[in-house]
Amino acid sequence: MEKSVSLLGSTGSIGRQTLEVVRELGFRVSALTANSSVELLEAQAKEFLPELAVLYDERAAVELQRRLRGLPIRVSAGMEGLMEAASLAAADIVVTAVVGMVGLRPTLAALERGKRVALANKETMVCAGELVMETARRQGGEIIPVDSEHSAIFQCLRGCAGKGEVKRLILTCSGGPFYGRSFEELEGVTPAEALCHPNWSMGAKITVDSATLMNKGLECIEAMGLYEMPPEKISVVIHRQSVVHSLVEYQDGAMLAQLGTANMKLPIRYALTYPERAPSPDPPLDLLTCPPLTFAPPDEAAFPCLTMAIESARTGGTACAALNGANEAAVELFLRGTVGFNDIPRLVEKAVNSVKVKWNPTLTDILEADREARCVVGQGR
């Protein structure tokens, strides 16, 4: 059956790959959104003819409206535009592929309408996991993870009779470009070096997060919310080959793993077609030519962001929102060349220790913790 998709973040890496899958599946597109990429969003809009096109940057939206004049496409801007795109009646599935905290309110808006959310924005679950899951349960919404690790766990949990059967979730981690280096050896690395991921092609922010291992820490927090698991039942292993995307260990010692190529189209396609599996034109993993599979523990002394994320998860409340906001701000400063690589964990730690934790937080509390943490990072650079 043909479905319609609202795609939030259509010009990023996940967004572009989602549109490849949409072409292959023959799905319709109800809405496309981006930050400020006028030319690329114009080209996408002219190909897919969505009902709505949104640019978060209001001046860029004015230019997009001029370029799309004469076409049956409404143009909107800002958070209001994102919220509308997430809430469109015509959309069966909302793909949240925007980067950062900006994805939280649109994701909640989609779930309030009882939609399926194909979630590629981990910050939403990191900052407001309980609120997001409660909204989905109350309104009959559905969350299907798109991150390769969480898609792997989601697939390995199919057929599980109950959470009591699960001993632990094991998230695999490539180790990023700096695997094997000490904290001292990372002091002078550059943004260009941090953006050279060994296995995956991703956006700048998530690639830096992979280099600091913050990405894996955020995924641990995300797993707690998605699968209602305590932090002690979630483990991380370094798996340099990125062939095993994650594993589930059961109480009897059995382990189920999902293997595949380092290609995000597989989890995207699964999120769009679940519970069915659509054929893929992409080459599958070849077990006869893939490299030997290795596993090792993460070096938390060299990459303290992983430890900080897990500690924030144990604290709960707004601690994870502060952690995430501080990290987003620190990574942005690093990419600009304003601070060093090892300043990222230093600034995040300072912010997490400075922002007062509130338990059972409202959306307002979460957004305020995010704002305060960003301010601390800005003042402490």
For each residue, the residues with C-beta under 8 A, 3 or more apart:
1:
2: 26 27 28
3: 25 27 28 92 93 272
4: 27 28 29 30 90 91 92 93
5: 18 22 27 28 29 30 91 92 93 94 95 272
6: 29 30 31 52 85 86 88 91 93 94 95 110
7: 10 15 18 19 22 29 31 32 33 95 97
8: 31 33 82 85 86 94 95 96 97 98 103 106 121
9: 12 14 15 33 34 95 96 97 98 99 103 120 121
10: 7 15 16 18 19 32 33 34 41 44 97
11: 15 16 34 35 37 40 41 44
12: 9 15 16 34 97 98 99 203
13: 16 17 201 202 203 264
14: 9 17 18 95 97 120 146 203 264 268
15: 7 9 10 11 12 18 19 34 95 97
16: 10 11 12 13 19 20
17: 13 14 20 21 264 265 268
18: 5 7 10 14 15 21 22 95 97 118 268 272
19: 7 10 15 16 22 23 29 44 48
20: 16 17 23 24 265
21: 17 18 24 25 265 268 269 272
22: 5 7 18 19 25 27 29 48 272
23: 19 20 26
24: 20 21 269 278 280 281
25: 3 21 22 269 272 273 278
26: 2 23
27: 2 3 4 5 22 272
28: 2 3 4 5 48
29: 4 5 6 7 19 22 32 48 49 50
30: 4 5 6 50 51 52 85 88 90 91
31: 6 7 8 50 51 52 53 54 84 85 88 91
32: 7 10 29 41 44 45 48 50 52 53 54 85
33: 7 8 9 10 53 54 55 56 81 82 85 98
34: 9 10 11 12 15 37 40 41 54 55 56
35: 11 55 56 57 98
36: 55 56 57 60
37: 11 34 40 41 55 60
38: 41 42 55 60 63 64 67
39: 42 43
40: 11 34 37 43 44
41: 10 11 32 34 37 38 44 45 53 55 64
42: 38 39 45 46 64 67 68
43: 39 40 46 47
44: 10 11 19 32 40 41 47 48
45: 32 41 42 48 49 50 53 64 68 71 73
46: 42 43 49 68 71
47: 43 44
48: 19 22 28 29 32 44 45
49: 29 45 46 71 72 73
50: 29 30 31 32 45 53 73
51: 30 31 72 73 74 88 90
52: 6 30 31 32 73 74 75 76 81 84 85 88
53: 31 32 33 41 45 50 64 68 73 74 75 76
54: 31 32 33 34 61 75 76 77 81 82 84 85
55: 33 34 35 36 37 38 41 58 60 61 64 75 77 81
56: 33 34 35 36 77 78 79 81 82 102
57: 35 36 60 61 77
58: 55 61 62 77 78
59: 62 63
60: 36 37 38 55 57 63 64 77
61: 54 55 57 58 64 65 75 76 77 78 81
62: 58 59 65 66 77
63: 38 59 60 66 67
64: 38 41 42 45 53 55 60 61 67 68 75
65: 61 62 68 69 75
66: 62 63 69
67: 38 42 63 64
68: 42 45 46 53 64 65 71 73 75
69: 65 66
70:
71: 45 46 49 68
72: 49 51
73: 45 49 50 51 52 53 68
74: 51 52 53
75: 52 53 54 55 61 64 65 68
76: 52 53 54 61 80 81 84 85
77: 54 55 56 57 58 60 61 62 80 81
78: 56 58 61 81 82
79: 56 82 83 102 105 106
80: 76 77 83 84
81: 33 52 54 55 56 61 76 77 78 84 85
82: 8 33 54 56 78 79 85 86 98 102 105 106
83: 79 80 86 87 105 106 109
84: 31 52 54 76 80 81 87 88
85: 6 8 30 31 32 33 52 54 76 81 82 88 91 94 106
86: 6 8 82 83 94 96 106 107 109 110 113 115
87: 83 84 109 110 112 113
88: 6 30 31 51 52 84 85 91
89: 113
90: 4 30 51
91: 4 5 6 30 31 85 88 94 115
92: 3 4 5 115 116
93: 3 4 5 6 115 116 117 118 271 272
94: 5 6 8 85 86 91 106 107 110 115 116 117 118
95: 5 6 7 8 9 14 15 18 117 118 120 146 268 271 272
96: 8 9 86 103 106 107 110 117 118 119 120 121 124
97: 7 8 9 10 12 14 15 18 120 121 146
98: 8 9 12 33 35 82 102 103 106 121
99: 9 12 102 103 121 123 203 205 206
100: 103 121 123 205 328
101: 104 123 127 324 325 328 370
102: 56 79 82 98 99 105 106
103: 8 9 96 98 99 100 106 107 121 123 124
104: 101 107 108 121 123 124 127 128 132 363 366
105: 79 82 83 102 108 109 363
106: 8 79 82 83 85 86 94 96 98 102 103 109 110
107: 86 94 96 103 104 110 111 117 119 121 124 132
108: 104 105 111 112 128 131 132 135 363
109: 83 86 87 105 106 112 113
110: 6 86 87 94 96 106 107 113 115 117 141
111: 107 108 114 115 117 132 135 136 139 141 143
112: 87 108 109 135 139 141
113: 86 87 89 109 110 139 141
114: 111 139 140 141
115: 86 91 92 93 94 110 111 141 142
116: 92 93 94 141 142 143 144
117: 93 94 95 96 107 110 111 136 141 142 143 144
118: 18 93 94 95 96 144 146 268 271 272
119: 96 107 122 124 125 143 144 145 146 147 271
120: 9 14 95 96 97 146 147 268
121: 8 9 96 97 98 99 100 103 104 107 124
122: 119 125 126 147 215 218 219 222
123: 99 100 101 103 104 126 127 218 324 328
124: 96 103 104 107 119 121 127 128 132
125: 119 122 128 129 132 221 222 225 226
126: 122 123 129 218 221 222 320 321 323 324
127: 101 104 123 124 320 321 324 325 366 370
128: 104 108 124 125 131 132 321 361 363 366
129: 125 126 132 133 221 222 224 225 226 320
130: 133 134 225
131: 108 128 134 135 361 363 366
132: 104 107 108 111 124 125 128 129 135 136 143 225
133: 129 130 136 137 143 225 226 228
134: 130 131 137 138
135: 108 111 112 131 132 138 139 141
136: 111 117 132 133 139 140 141 142 143
137: 133 134
138: 134 135
139: 111 112 113 114 135 136
140: 114 136
141: 110 111 112 113 114 115 116 117 135 136
142: 115 116 117 136
143: 111 116 117 119 132 133 136 226
144: 116 117 118 119 151 154 270 271 274
145: 119 150 151 153 154 222 226 267 271
146: 14 95 97 118 119 120 150 151 264 267 268 271
147: 119 120 122 150 151 219 222 267
148: 151 152 245 246 260 262 264 266 267
149: 152 153 171 172 219 245 246
150: 145 146 147 153 154 219 222 223 226 246
151: 144 145 146 147 148 154 155 245 258 266 267 270 271
152: 148 149 155 156 244 245 246 247 257 258 267
153: 145 149 150 156 157 169 171 223 226 227 246 247 248 258
154: 144 145 150 151 157 158 226
155: 151 152 158 258 270
156: 152 153 246 247 248 256 257 258
157: 153 154 160 166 227 248
158: 154 155
159:
160: 157 163 165 166 248 250
161: 165
162: 165
163: 160 166 227 228 229
164: 251
165: 160 161 162 250 251
166: 157 160 163 169 227 229 233 248 249 250 251
167: 233 249 250 251
168: 233 234 235 248 249
169: 153 166 223 227 229 233 234 235 246 247 248 249
170: 235 236 237 246 247 248 249 255
171: 149 153 216 219 220 223 234 235 236 237 246
172: 149 236 237 238 239 242 244 245 246 247 295
173: 176 213 216 236 237 238 239 298
174: 179 197 198 199 200 210 238 239 240 242
175: 178 179 180 198 213 238 240 298
176: 173 179 197 198 210 211 212 213
177: 193 194 196 197 198 211
178: 175 181 185 186 189 193 194 211 302
179: 174 175 176 238 240
180: 175
181: 178 185 186 302
182: 185 186 301 302
183: 186 187 301 302 303 304 342
184: 187
185: 178 181 182
186: 178 181 182 183 189 302 341 342
187: 183 184 340 341 342
188: 340 341
189: 178 186 193 194 341
190: 193 194 341
191: 194 195 208 334 335 337
192: 195 196
193: 177 178 189 190 196
194: 177 178 189 190 191 207 208 211 334 341
195: 191 192 204 207 208 211
196: 177 192 193
197: 174 176 177 200 201 202 207 210 211
198: 174 175 176 177 240
199: 174 241 242 262
200: 174 197 207 210 242 262 264
201: 13 197
202: 13 197 206 207 210
203: 12 13 14 99 206 207
204: 195 207 208 335
205: 99 100 208 209 328 331 332 335
206: 99 202 203 209 210 215
207: 194 195 197 200 202 203 204 210 211
208: 191 194 195 204 205 211 212 331 334 335 344
209: 205 206 212 214 215 218 327 331
210: 174 176 197 200 202 206 207 213 215 216
211: 176 177 178 194 195 197 207 208 341
212: 176 208 209 215 303 305 341 344 345
213: 173 175 176 210 216 217 298 303 305 306
214: 209 217 218 305 306 309 327 344 348
215: 122 206 209 210 212 218 219
216: 171 173 210 213 219 220 236 298 306 309
217: 213 214 220 221 305 306 307 308 309 310
218: 122 123 126 209 214 215 221 222 309 324 327
219: 122 147 149 150 171 215 216 222 223
220: 171 216 217 223 224 231 234 236 306 309 310 313
221: 125 126 129 217 218 224 225 309 312 313 320
222: 122 125 126 129 145 147 150 218 219 225 226
223: 150 153 169 171 219 220 226 227 229 234
224: 129 220 221 227 228 229 230 231 234 313
225: 125 129 130 132 133 221 222 228
226: 125 129 133 143 145 150 153 154 222 223
227: 153 157 163 166 169 223 224
228: 133 163 224 225
229: 163 166 169 223 224 233 234
230: 224 233 234
231: 220 224 234 310 313 314
232:
233: 166 167 168 169 229 230
234: 168 169 171 220 223 224 229 230 231
235: 168 169 170 171
236: 170 171 172 173 216 220 298 306
237: 170 171 172 173 295 296 297 298
238: 172 173 174 175 179 295 296 297 298
239: 172 173 174 242 243 244 293 294 295
240: 174 175 179 198 294
241: 199 244 290 291 292 293 294
242: 172 174 199 200 239 245 262
243: 239 259 260 261 262 285 290 291 293
244: 152 172 239 241 247 257 258 259 293
245: 148 149 151 152 172 242 257 258 259 260
246: 148 149 150 152 153 156 169 170 171 172 257 258
247: 152 153 156 169 170 172 244 255 256 257 258
248: 153 156 157 160 166 168 169 170 255 256 257
249: 166 167 168 169 170 253 254 255
250: 160 165 166 167 253 254 255 256
251: 164 165 166 167
252:
253: 249 250
254: 249 250
255: 170 247 248 249 250
256: 156 247 248 250
257: 152 156 244 245 246 247 248
258: 151 152 153 155 156 244 245 246 247
259: 243 244 245 285
260: 148 243 245 263 266 284 285
261: 243 266 282 283 284 285
262: 148 199 200 242 243
263: 260 266 282
264: 13 14 17 146 148 200 267 268
265: 17 20 21 268 269 280 282
266: 148 151 260 261 263 269 270 280 282
267: 145 146 147 148 151 152 264 270 271
268: 14 17 18 21 95 118 120 146 264 265 271 272
269: 21 24 25 265 266 272 273 278 280
270: 144 151 155 266 267 273 274 277
271: 93 95 118 119 144 145 146 151 267 268 274
272: 3 5 18 21 22 25 27 93 95 118 268 269 278
273: 25 269 270 276 277 278
274: 144 270 271
275:
276: 273
277: 270 273
278: 24 25 269 272 273
279:
280: 24 265 266 269 284
281: 24
282: 261 263 265 266
283: 261 286
284: 260 261 280
285: 243 259 260 261 290
286: 283 289 290
287: 290
288:
289: 286
290: 241 243 285 286 287 293
291: 241 243
292: 241
293: 239 241 243 244 290
294: 239 240 241
295: 172 237 238 239
296: 237 238
297: 237 238
298: 173 175 213 216 236 237 238 303 306
299: 302 303
300: 303 304 306 307
301: 182 183 304
302: 178 181 182 183 186 299
303: 183 212 213 298 299 300 306
304: 183 300 301 307 308 345 349
305: 212 213 214 217 308 309 327 344 345 348
306: 213 214 216 217 220 236 298 300 303 309 310
307: 217 300 304 310 311
308: 217 304 305 311 312 323 345 348 349 352
309: 214 216 217 218 220 221 305 306 312 313 320 323
310: 217 220 231 306 307 313 314
311: 307 308 314 315
312: 221 308 309 315 319 320 322 323 352
313: 220 221 224 231 309 310 316 319 320
314: 231 310 311
315: 311 312 319 320 357
316: 313 319 320 357 359
317: 357 358 359 360 361
318: 321 322 355 357 358 359 361 365 366 368 369
319: 312 313 315 316 322 323 352 357 369
320: 126 127 129 221 309 312 313 315 316 323 324
321: 126 127 128 318 324 325 361 366 367 369 370 373
322: 312 318 319 325 326 351 352 355 357 369 370 372 373
323: 126 308 309 312 319 320 326 327 348 351 352 373
324: 101 123 126 127 218 320 321 327 328 370 373
325: 101 127 321 322 328 329 351 369 370 371 372 373 374
326: 322 323 329 330 347 348 350 351 352 373 374 376 377
327: 209 214 218 305 323 324 330 331 344 348
328: 100 101 123 205 324 325 331 332 374
329: 325 326 332 333 347 351 373 374 377 378
330: 326 327 333 334 339 343 344 347 348 377
331: 205 208 209 327 328 334 335 344
332: 205 328 329 335 336
333: 329 330 336 338 339 343 347 377 381
334: 191 194 208 330 331 337 338 339 340 341 343 344
335: 191 204 205 208 331 332
336: 332 333
337: 191 334
338: 333 334 381
339: 330 333 334 343 344 347 381
340: 187 188 334 343
341: 186 187 188 189 190 194 211 212 334 344
342: 183 186 187 345 346
343: 330 333 334 339 340 346 347 381
344: 208 212 214 305 327 330 331 334 339 341 347 348
345: 212 304 305 308 342 348 349
346: 342 343 349 350
347: 326 329 330 333 339 343 344 350 351 376 377 380 381
348: 214 305 308 323 326 327 330 344 345 351 352 377
349: 304 308 345 346 352 353
350: 326 346 347 353 354 376 377 380
351: 322 323 325 326 329 347 348 354 355 372 373 374 376 377 380
352: 308 312 319 322 323 326 348 349 355 373
353: 349 350
354: 350 351 372 373 376
355: 318 322 351 352 369 372 373 376
356:
357: 315 316 317 318 319 322 369
358: 317 318 361 365 369
359: 316 317 318
360: 317
361: 128 131 317 318 321 358 365 366 369
362: 365 366
363: 104 105 108 128 131 366 367
364: 367 368
365: 318 358 361 362 368 369
366: 104 127 128 131 318 321 361 362 363 369 370
367: 321 363 364 370 371
368: 318 364 365 371 372
369: 318 319 321 322 325 355 357 358 361 365 366 372 373
370: 101 127 321 322 324 325 366 367 373 374
371: 325 367 368 374 375
372: 322 325 351 354 355 368 369 375 376
373: 321 322 323 324 325 326 329 351 352 354 355 369 370 376 377
374: 325 326 328 329 351 370 371 377 378
375: 371 372 378 379
376: 326 347 350 351 354 355 372 373 379 380
377: 326 329 330 333 347 348 350 351 373 374 380 381
378: 329 374 375 381
379: 375 376
380: 347 350 351 376 377
381: 333 338 339 343 347 377 378
